[in-house]
Amino acid sequence: MTGSAPSPVRMGMVGAGFMGRQHIDFIRAARGAVLTAVADPAANPAEFECPTYPSTAQMLDAEQLDAVIIANPNALHVETAVECLQAGVAVLLEKPVATSYAQSRRLVEAVERLYGRLLVGHHRRHHPAIARARSAIRGGELGQVVAVNGMWSARKEPEYFTEAPWHSEPGAGVTLINAVHDLDLLRHLCGEVAEIQAIQGSNVRGLDVEDTVSMSLRFESGALGSLIASDAGVSPWGWDQATEESLAFPFLPDEVAYRIVGTRAALSVPNLAMYAYAPSVPADWHSPLSRTYLPYAPRGSFPAQLDHFVEVARGTAAPLVSADDASRTLALVEAASLAARTGRTVDVARFSADAQAEAEADG
């Protein structure tokens, strides 16, 4: 006699903007979750077919929720997540985990103190191509990784900044909104970053936040890397264009986001094209390269992330991206900003230790 299926996880949505509406669509399509309520000052109950509330606190007081997805403005992430953790519900917190490393450490402390269940929404880690690429790198299929190159560039429309003014205020910018995903994946694939250099520019729009950033990385393994991100330049290059993750981007199946170079082979991601010498020829630059594709079962990152969050909410899985893990990515983002401001190379571990000590002294 088989047991009955568990009840769907009752989810609340905080923030019904662009990302919030995407999450709502994924909840509605999921088997293990049900949309129970929405908290957003501008939410219309008729539109969402569930109760709506002007604040997170009112939603938590009125509804019996198992979990909450938070997709409100970045500056409110930590405050809202702590509020939900204190209410005893599981949390899926959209990236970035916070607008500063110091804030993120406050959230890490709250998760530990409250024994919270919190998953950070670095959704790309849930893509099956990333799992396969990571296993190839960690399993030595590329040999020793010596270099990695990444790019994300797309020209965002003016309304992106005028309809959501916080997009042009400190706490936003292409580094924190977009490149944070790429830095997180580079950490996930290639290990921790030891040193970073960066140059930022805002000459296209002249806003208080950068529209373009160029970064150079030295990983703890000794591998070197580079990453360029821009929300002001036309390009087919980037994760969003190379996958079908978002309808907001046209899908270009022959494009890639990252190129990883090893002593035995090279790998492009997310199409997982591997380039290597045939066993019958010398392994040097005079020999032709063969191209094969690593197999994986295609699936979207967001549905996979939501299924994982359901398990986190039920207490049957540890979060793939914890608050502490996401905090390390944010430290890297902040170290990049410091490198851009000062024009010097930043030791990431030392920066993180100093920032954490300062946060503890202030808190």
Number of C-alpha atoms within 10 A of each C-alpha: 3 4 5 6 7 8 10 15 22 21 26 30 26 27 24 22 16 10 13 20 15 15 22 20 12 20 25 12 12 17 13 18 21 18 25 23 25 29 23 20 14 12 17 15 13 9 8 16 12 13 18 25 20 15 15 23 14 12 22 20 10 11 14 14 21 20 28 28 28 30 25 21 19 22 18 14 23 23 13 20 27 20 16 23 21 16 16 17 23 26 27 26 24 21 23 28 32 27 23 19 24 21 19 25 23 20 24 21 14 19 20 12 10 13 12 21 24 29 28 25 27 24 22 22 22 21 22 19 23 21 15 18 24 17 13 18 21 16 10 15 19 22 16 17 22 18 20 23 18 24 21 26 25 18 12 14 10 10 9 12 14 11 9 12 11 16 20 20 14 15 19 21 23 22 27 25 16 18 25 21 22 24 23 23 20 23 17 17 20 22 15 20 24 18 22 26 22 24 20 22 16 16 11 12 13 11 16 14 20 26 25 23 22 19 20 17 25 19 20 13 14 14 19 20 22 18 21 21 25 26 23 20 15 11 14 21 20 23 24 22 25 21 23 17 20 13 11 9 15 14 17 15 12 12 18 24 23 25 19 23 24 20 16 16 22 24 26 21 21 23 22 22 17 23 20 20 17 13 7 7 11 11 16 11 8 8 13 14 17 12 15 12 12 14 12 15 8 9 14 17 20 22 20 18 24 22 17 19 30 24 16 21 26 16 12 11 13 15 20 19 20 18 26 18 18 24 26 21 26 27 23 28 24 21 26 28 23 19 21 21 12 13 12 14 17 22 17 22 17 13 17 20 12 12 19 19 13 12 16 12 8 8 8
